[in-house]
């Protein structure tokens, strides 16, 4: 994976849009644990799946008080 994922980043699984946005929980080598909105906590092999980073939405940040 060309982009380095770190805990706290928000991502999407490109082949599973129904899972919603997920938050990276941990990264150990190619093993990325992500907590998705609609699928729960899943272990993703980043050597097989290229997770898409979700850019921060300023409107959502305002709602969350950030």
N, C-alpha and C positions, 0 to 999 in steps of 0.2 A: 504494500500500500504506500503510495507516494506521500500522502498527507499523514502526519503524525497525530493520532487521536490521543486525547488526554481526558481524564475524568472530569465530568461537568459539561463537556460539550454536548450539544444537541445534534442528533443525526436522524436520518431516515434510511430504511432498507429499500433499495431501488426496486426489488422484485416483490415487495410486500407493503404496498401503500396503505392497506387497511390496518397495519400495526400502528400507524400514527407516528408521531415524533417520539424519539427515545433519548434518554440521557445516558451518556457513557458513565458506567460505574467503575470499571477497572480495565486496564490494558496490560496484558502479560504476553509479550511477543506478538503473535498474530491472533491471540485469543482476546476478544473484546466482549466484556459483559455490558449489556445495554438494557435499561429498564424502559420498555415501550409503553405508550399510553394504553393501547388496546390489546397487547399481547403479553405484558408482564416482563419479567427479567429473563433474558435469553443470552446464550453464549454464541457469539458470531465468530467465524473463522475469517479474519480479514485478508487472508491469502486467497480466499475464494470469493468473498463478497466485498465490494467496495462501497462502504457506507457513505452516504451523502451528507455533508455538513449542512445544517440548517442555520441560515443567517438570522441574527436576532431581529425580531419584529418590534420596532419602537412602540407601536400601539399596545402590544402585549406587555412590554416592559412598564408602560405607564399604568396598566391595570394591576400589575404586580407590585407597584411602588418602587421600581428600580430606576 
